[in-house]
Amino acid sequence: MRKIKVTLSFMLAVLCTLNSFAQKPAVVPSNEPGWQHIGQVTASFKNQNESIEVLGADEFSAIKLKVMEAPLEIDRLQVFYESGDMEEIKIGKEIGKDNESRVINLKHPDRDIEKVAFTYKTGSNAEGEKADVALYGLKKDQPSGADSYRDEKEEMKKDAREARDEVKDKANEASNEVEEDAQSVGDKVSEGAGDAAAAIKDQKVDDKVGPGGETVYLNDEAKYYYINNEGDKVFISKVQLKDKPKRK
């Protein structure tokens, strides 16, 4: 019994793996003209939307769908291009089992397709069957320069990056200039205060300091003052004096 259970588990795992592979897009290997299988997905009728990603040589002039296992009523298709454009196609009909949709000519045969999505009606399958939907693309000889839009897009991205970097560099330069100017002003203020202090001939009060710890002087009129950062005298009263901190 245990051996049977193991075998059944193994078979279920294989089936799940195969189903997951069926959901994955096929990689289109070349630009050879003709119809090529792009990808496949299973419509379980539990959702209303499914999509098929397109990989590889993904430029097509037309697409079509083939429905297998069960009929499927498809409302509309949406073709998403890597350029950012989207093309919407109205279907509005049921595709019978093992039948194909009409051939849908695309507006942008020279642009890479990112994915194809389709919307269907979940109530169209009363028996609860699943429908496999295969997507095919028609390739034709691509004209020279058909991929030029991608080059233009990359060039626009490059220009945007360069413009962003230039703005960032200018902002950094302006910030550095502001810092240099502030430092220069600070140096000049300090120099001015130092020059003013050096020119003072009045008596320096050794045991007292100003309200902010400034060096205090006493002039001939018995008035106390200190020199601010601008080099100006700031007169203070005796009660504003503080004891000078003692060195440890």
C-alpha positions as CSV (number, residue, x, y, z in Angstrom):
1,M,0.0,0.0,0.0
2,R,2.8,2.4,0.9
3,K,4.5,1.7,-2.5
4,I,1.2,2.5,-4.3
5,K,0.9,5.8,-2.4
6,V,4.5,6.7,-3.3
7,T,3.9,5.9,-7.0
8,L,0.7,8.0,-7.0
9,S,2.5,10.9,-5.4
10,F,5.3,10.7,-8.0
11,M,2.7,10.6,-10.8
12,L,0.9,13.7,-9.4
13,A,4.2,15.6,-9.1
14,V,5.1,14.8,-12.7
15,L,1.6,15.9,-13.9
16,C,2.0,19.2,-11.9
17,T,5.4,19.7,-13.4
18,L,4.2,19.1,-17.0
19,N,1.3,21.5,-16.4
20,S,3.6,24.2,-15.1
21,F,5.7,23.8,-18.2
22,A,2.6,24.1,-20.4
23,Q,1.9,27.5,-18.8
24,K,5.3,28.8,-19.6
25,P,6.0,30.8,-22.8
26,A,7.8,29.2,-25.7
27,V,11.0,30.9,-26.7
28,V,10.8,31.9,-30.4
29,P,14.2,30.9,-31.8
30,S,14.4,32.8,-35.1
31,N,13.0,35.3,-37.5
32,E,12.2,32.7,-40.2
33,P,9.0,33.6,-42.1
34,G,5.8,31.7,-41.3
35,W,3.6,30.8,-38.4
36,Q,5.4,30.0,-35.1
37,H,4.2,28.7,-31.8
38,I,4.6,31.5,-29.2
39,G,3.2,30.0,-26.1
40,Q,0.3,28.3,-24.4
41,V,-1.9,28.6,-21.3
42,T,-4.8,26.7,-19.8
43,A,-8.0,28.5,-19.2
44,S,-9.5,26.9,-16.1
45,F,-12.7,29.0,-16.2
46,K,-12.0,30.1,-12.6
47,N,-10.6,33.5,-13.8
48,Q,-11.7,35.8,-16.6
49,N,-8.2,36.8,-17.8
50,E,-5.2,34.8,-18.9
51,S,-1.9,36.0,-20.5
52,I,0.9,34.5,-22.5
53,E,4.4,36.0,-22.3
54,V,6.5,36.2,-25.4
55,L,10.2,35.6,-25.4
56,G,13.0,35.5,-28.0
57,A,12.5,36.7,-31.6
58,D,9.2,38.4,-30.7
59,E,8.2,40.6,-33.7
60,F,5.1,39.4,-35.6
61,S,2.8,40.8,-38.3
62,A,-0.2,38.8,-37.2
63,I,-1.4,36.4,-34.4
64,K,-4.1,33.8,-33.9
65,L,-5.3,31.5,-31.2
66,K,-6.1,27.8,-31.2
67,V,-8.4,26.4,-28.6
68,M,-8.1,22.7,-27.6
69,E,-9.9,20.3,-25.1
70,A,-13.0,22.5,-24.7
71,P,-14.7,25.5,-26.5
72,L,-13.9,29.0,-25.2
73,E,-15.8,32.3,-25.7
74,I,-13.2,35.0,-25.9
75,D,-14.3,38.6,-25.5
76,R,-11.1,40.5,-26.4
77,L,-7.4,40.4,-26.8
78,Q,-4.7,42.8,-25.6
79,V,-1.3,42.9,-27.2
80,F,1.4,44.6,-25.0
81,Y,4.5,45.8,-26.8
82,E,7.9,46.3,-25.2
83,S,7.8,49.9,-26.5
84,G,5.0,50.5,-24.0
85,D,2.2,50.6,-26.5
86,M,-0.9,48.4,-26.1
87,E,-3.2,47.2,-28.9
88,E,-6.7,46.0,-28.1
89,I,-8.6,43.6,-30.4
90,K,-12.3,42.8,-30.1
91,I,-13.1,39.1,-30.6
92,G,-16.6,38.6,-29.1
93,K,-17.2,35.0,-30.2
94,E,-16.9,31.4,-29.1
95,I,-14.0,29.4,-30.6
96,G,-14.9,25.7,-30.8
97,K,-12.8,22.8,-29.6
98,D,-9.8,22.3,-31.8
99,N,-10.6,25.4,-33.8
100,E,-8.7,28.6,-34.4
101,S,-9.6,32.3,-34.2
102,R,-9.4,34.6,-37.2
103,V,-6.0,35.9,-38.2
104,I,-5.4,39.2,-36.4
105,N,-3.2,41.6,-38.2
106,L,-1.2,43.7,-35.8
107,K,-0.7,47.5,-36.1
108,H,2.9,47.3,-35.1
109,P,4.6,44.4,-36.9
110,D,8.0,46.0,-36.3
111,R,7.8,46.1,-32.5
112,D,8.6,43.4,-30.0
113,I,5.6,41.8,-28.2
114,E,6.0,41.5,-24.4
115,K,2.8,39.5,-23.8
116,V,-0.7,38.8,-25.1
117,A,-3.6,38.8,-22.7
118,F,-7.2,37.7,-23.4
119,T,-10.5,38.0,-21.5
120,Y,-13.0,35.2,-21.7
121,K,-16.4,34.3,-20.2
122,T,-16.3,31.8,-17.4
123,G,-19.9,30.7,-17.8
124,S,-19.3,29.4,-21.3
125,N,-18.2,26.0,-20.0
126,A,-21.0,24.4,-18.0
127,E,-19.2,21.0,-17.8
128,G,-16.3,22.4,-15.9
129,E,-13.7,21.3,-18.5
130,K,-10.4,23.2,-19.1
131,A,-9.5,24.7,-22.4
132,D,-5.9,24.9,-23.6
133,V,-5.2,28.0,-25.6
134,A,-2.2,28.1,-27.9
135,L,-0.9,31.4,-29.4
136,Y,0.7,31.5,-32.8
137,G,2.5,34.4,-34.5
138,L,3.2,35.1,-38.2
139,K,6.6,36.2,-39.1
140,K,7.5,38.1,-42.3
141,D,10.8,39.4,-43.6
142,Q,11.6,42.4,-41.4
143,P,12.6,45.5,-43.3
144,S,16.0,47.1,-42.6
145,G,15.9,49.4,-39.6
146,A,12.7,47.8,-38.2
147,D,14.3,47.9,-34.7
148,S,15.2,51.6,-34.9
149,Y,12.5,52.6,-32.3
150,R,14.4,50.6,-29.7
151,D,17.6,52.5,-30.4
152,E,15.6,55.8,-30.1
153,K,14.2,54.7,-26.8
154,E,17.6,53.8,-25.5
155,E,19.0,57.1,-26.7
156,M,16.2,58.9,-24.8
157,K,17.0,57.0,-21.7
158,K,20.7,57.9,-22.1
159,D,19.9,61.6,-22.5
160,A,17.6,61.5,-19.4
161,R,20.4,59.9,-17.4
162,E,22.9,62.4,-18.6
163,A,20.6,65.3,-17.8
164,R,19.9,63.9,-14.3
165,D,23.6,63.5,-13.7
166,E,24.3,67.1,-14.9
167,V,21.6,68.5,-12.5
168,K,23.1,66.5,-9.7
169,D,26.6,67.7,-10.4
170,K,25.5,71.4,-10.5
171,A,23.6,70.9,-7.2
172,N,26.7,69.5,-5.6
173,E,28.8,72.4,-6.9
174,A,26.3,74.9,-5.6
175,S,26.3,73.2,-2.2
176,N,30.1,73.2,-2.1
177,E,30.2,76.9,-3.0
178,V,27.7,77.8,-0.2
179,E,29.8,75.8,2.3
180,E,33.0,77.6,1.1
181,D,31.3,81.0,1.3
182,A,30.0,80.2,4.9
183,Q,33.5,79.1,5.9
184,S,35.0,82.3,4.4
185,V,32.5,84.5,6.3
186,G,33.2,82.6,9.5
187,D,37.0,83.1,9.0
188,K,36.5,86.8,8.4
189,V,34.3,87.2,11.5
190,S,36.9,85.4,13.6
191,E,39.7,87.5,12.2
192,G,37.7,90.7,12.9
193,A,37.0,89.7,16.5
194,G,40.6,88.7,17.0
195,D,41.9,92.0,15.5
196,A,39.5,94.0,17.7
197,A,40.6,92.1,20.8
198,A,44.2,92.6,20.0
199,A,43.7,96.4,19.7
200,I,42.1,96.7,23.1
201,K,44.3,98.6,25.7
202,D,41.7,98.3,28.5
203,Q,42.2,96.1,31.5
204,K,41.2,92.4,31.1
205,V,39.1,91.0,34.0
206,D,40.9,87.7,34.9
207,D,38.4,86.2,37.3
208,K,35.2,87.0,35.5
209,V,33.7,86.1,32.0
210,G,30.7,87.4,30.1
211,P,27.2,85.7,30.0
212,G,28.4,83.4,27.3
213,G,31.9,82.8,28.6
214,E,33.4,85.7,26.8
215,T,36.6,87.5,27.8
216,V,35.6,90.6,29.7
217,Y,37.4,94.0,29.8
218,L,37.0,97.0,32.1
219,N,37.5,100.5,30.6
220,D,38.5,103.8,32.2
221,E,34.9,104.6,33.0
222,A,34.5,101.4,35.0
223,K,32.3,99.8,32.4
224,Y,32.5,96.1,31.6
225,Y,32.3,94.8,28.0
226,Y,33.3,92.0,25.7
227,I,34.0,91.7,22.0
228,N,31.4,89.9,19.8
229,N,32.1,87.9,16.6
230,E,31.7,91.0,14.5
231,G,34.4,92.8,16.5
232,D,32.0,95.2,18.3
233,K,32.0,96.1,22.0
234,V,29.1,94.7,23.9
235,F,28.7,96.5,27.3
236,I,27.3,94.5,30.2
237,S,26.4,95.2,33.8
238,K,28.3,93.9,36.8
239,V,25.5,91.5,37.6
240,Q,25.9,89.8,34.2
241,L,29.4,88.8,35.0
242,K,30.1,85.2,35.8
243,D,32.9,83.6,37.7
244,K,35.6,82.3,35.4
245,P,35.7,78.5,35.5
246,K,38.8,77.2,37.3
247,R,41.1,75.0,35.4
248,K,41.4,71.5,36.7
